[in-house]
């Protein structure tokens, strides 16, 4: 009878302690808060490069591997949802976007800056997709939604306080 009572008391205190861990910052599911809508960024036009000037020159420039194809994606109309899931070694950023028309393909999260480094503690991405060459139907909102994900490492997340995903008309921010 004493062993049962002792075991019951220990189990009660152990389960009661779980509620404090659930809401603490020790729990990895609490590292990123809920996503909030933010206004889209104001960008200045970048100067065009001259296609007649070669990017590299030299004796062996023609022997290099073929250059990667340029991604021709354009930003989604809206970003509907942003989820940051912690995984071993980093996090997975998953964004849901709503396109203006159906048929968007090759959807990806493109870093705003080439180095994929945070600016003032904010790691920014653009949700982009390639639009078809022909006109498509507008359709319902679920038929225009697309999801893109990107894995970032702990080294990339060092010093990051928020993750921002931008579309044409809005941006969503998830704080750490």
C-alpha positions as CSV (number, residue, x, y, z in Angstrom):
1,X,0.0,0.0,0.0
2,X,2.8,2.5,0.8
3,X,4.6,1.7,-2.5
4,X,1.5,2.3,-4.5
5,X,0.8,5.6,-2.7
6,X,4.4,6.7,-3.2
7,X,4.4,5.8,-6.8
8,X,1.1,7.6,-7.3
9,X,2.5,10.8,-5.7
10,X,5.7,10.7,-7.8
11,X,3.6,10.3,-11.0
12,X,1.3,13.2,-10.1
13,X,4.2,15.6,-9.5
14,X,6.0,14.4,-12.7
15,X,2.9,15.0,-14.8
16,X,2.2,18.3,-13.1
17,X,5.7,19.5,-14.0
18,X,5.1,18.9,-17.7
19,X,2.8,21.9,-18.0
20,X,5.7,24.3,-17.1
21,X,8.0,22.8,-19.8
22,X,5.2,23.0,-22.4
23,X,5.1,26.8,-22.2
24,X,8.8,27.5,-21.6
25,X,11.5,28.5,-24.1
26,X,13.2,25.1,-23.5
27,X,10.5,23.4,-25.7
28,X,11.7,23.6,-29.3
29,X,8.1,23.9,-30.6
30,X,7.9,27.3,-28.9
31,X,11.0,28.7,-30.6
32,X,9.1,30.4,-33.5
33,X,5.8,32.1,-32.7
34,X,2.7,32.4,-34.8
35,X,3.1,34.2,-38.2
36,X,1.8,37.8,-38.6
37,X,1.2,39.8,-41.8
38,X,3.6,42.6,-42.6
39,X,3.5,45.2,-45.4
40,X,5.5,44.4,-48.6
41,X,9.0,45.8,-49.0
42,X,9.7,48.9,-51.2
43,X,12.5,48.0,-53.6
44,X,14.5,50.2,-55.9
45,X,15.1,49.1,-59.5
46,X,18.4,47.4,-60.0
47,X,20.6,48.6,-63.0
48,X,20.5,46.2,-66.0
49,X,23.7,44.5,-66.9
50,X,25.0,44.6,-70.5
51,X,24.6,41.2,-72.1
52,X,27.3,42.0,-74.7
53,X,30.0,42.2,-72.0
54,X,31.2,38.7,-71.0
55,X,31.0,37.8,-67.3
56,X,34.4,36.1,-67.3
57,X,37.3,36.0,-69.6
58,X,40.5,34.1,-69.7
59,X,42.3,31.3,-71.4
60,X,40.1,28.5,-70.0
61,X,36.8,30.3,-69.7
62,X,35.2,28.1,-72.5
63,X,36.2,24.9,-70.8
64,X,34.1,25.5,-67.7
65,X,30.9,23.6,-67.0
66,X,27.8,25.0,-68.5
67,X,26.4,27.8,-66.3
68,X,23.3,27.1,-64.3
69,X,20.0,28.1,-65.9
70,X,18.6,31.3,-64.6
71,X,15.5,30.9,-62.5
72,X,12.7,32.9,-64.2
73,X,10.2,32.8,-61.3
74,X,8.1,35.8,-60.3
75,X,6.8,36.5,-56.8
76,X,3.4,35.1,-55.8
77,X,0.5,37.4,-55.4
78,X,0.0,36.7,-51.7
79,X,1.7,34.7,-49.0
80,X,-1.1,32.9,-47.0
81,X,0.8,31.0,-44.4
82,X,4.3,30.6,-42.9
83,X,5.4,27.7,-40.7
84,X,8.9,27.2,-39.3
85,X,9.5,23.7,-38.0
86,X,12.6,22.9,-36.0
87,X,14.5,19.8,-37.1
88,X,17.8,18.4,-36.1
89,X,20.6,20.6,-37.5
90,X,18.3,23.6,-38.3
91,X,14.8,24.3,-39.4
92,X,12.4,23.9,-42.3
93,X,10.7,27.0,-43.6
94,X,7.3,26.2,-45.2
95,X,5.4,28.9,-47.0
96,X,2.0,28.7,-48.6
97,X,1.2,31.2,-51.4
98,X,-1.9,32.1,-53.4
99,X,-1.2,32.9,-57.1
100,X,-3.2,35.3,-59.2
101,X,-3.9,32.5,-61.7
102,X,-3.7,28.7,-61.9
103,X,-0.8,26.8,-63.4
104,X,2.2,28.2,-61.5
105,X,5.0,25.6,-61.3
106,X,8.6,25.3,-60.1
107,X,7.7,27.1,-56.8
108,X,10.6,27.9,-54.5
109,X,11.7,30.2,-51.6
110,X,14.4,32.4,-53.0
111,X,16.7,34.3,-50.6
112,X,16.3,38.1,-50.9
113,X,20.1,38.6,-50.7
114,X,22.5,36.3,-52.5
115,X,24.5,35.4,-49.4
116,X,21.4,34.2,-47.6
117,X,22.5,36.2,-44.5
118,X,20.1,37.9,-42.0
119,X,19.8,41.7,-42.2
120,X,19.2,43.2,-38.7
121,X,18.3,39.7,-37.5
122,X,15.7,39.1,-40.2
123,X,16.2,36.3,-42.7
124,X,14.2,37.2,-45.8
125,X,12.9,35.0,-48.6
126,X,10.7,35.6,-51.6
127,X,8.0,33.0,-52.6
128,X,8.4,32.7,-56.4
129,X,7.0,30.5,-59.1
130,X,7.2,30.2,-62.9
131,X,4.0,31.2,-64.7
132,X,2.9,29.4,-67.9
133,X,3.4,31.0,-71.3
134,X,-0.3,30.8,-72.1
135,X,-3.4,32.3,-70.3
136,X,-4.9,30.1,-67.6
137,X,-8.1,30.2,-65.6
138,X,-8.3,32.1,-62.4
139,X,-10.2,29.3,-60.5
140,X,-10.9,29.0,-56.8
141,X,-8.4,29.9,-54.2
142,X,-7.5,26.3,-53.2
143,X,-6.6,25.6,-56.9
144,X,-4.2,28.5,-56.9
145,X,-2.4,27.6,-53.7
146,X,1.2,26.2,-53.8
147,X,3.6,25.3,-51.0
148,X,7.4,25.7,-51.0
149,X,9.8,24.7,-48.3
150,X,13.5,25.3,-47.6
151,X,15.8,23.8,-45.0
152,X,18.2,26.2,-43.3
153,X,21.0,25.1,-41.0
154,X,21.8,26.1,-37.5
155,X,24.7,28.2,-38.8
156,X,22.3,30.2,-41.0
157,X,19.9,30.6,-38.1
158,X,22.6,32.0,-35.8
159,X,21.7,35.5,-34.9
160,X,18.3,35.3,-36.6
161,X,15.4,36.8,-34.6
162,X,12.7,36.6,-37.3
163,X,12.1,34.9,-40.7
164,X,10.2,36.9,-43.4
165,X,8.6,35.5,-46.6
166,X,7.5,38.1,-49.1
167,X,4.9,38.1,-51.9
168,X,3.8,40.9,-54.3
169,X,1.0,42.2,-52.0
170,X,2.1,41.1,-48.5
171,X,4.8,39.6,-46.4
172,X,4.6,37.3,-43.4
173,X,7.0,37.4,-40.5
174,X,7.6,34.6,-38.0
175,X,9.5,35.7,-34.8
176,X,11.8,33.4,-32.9
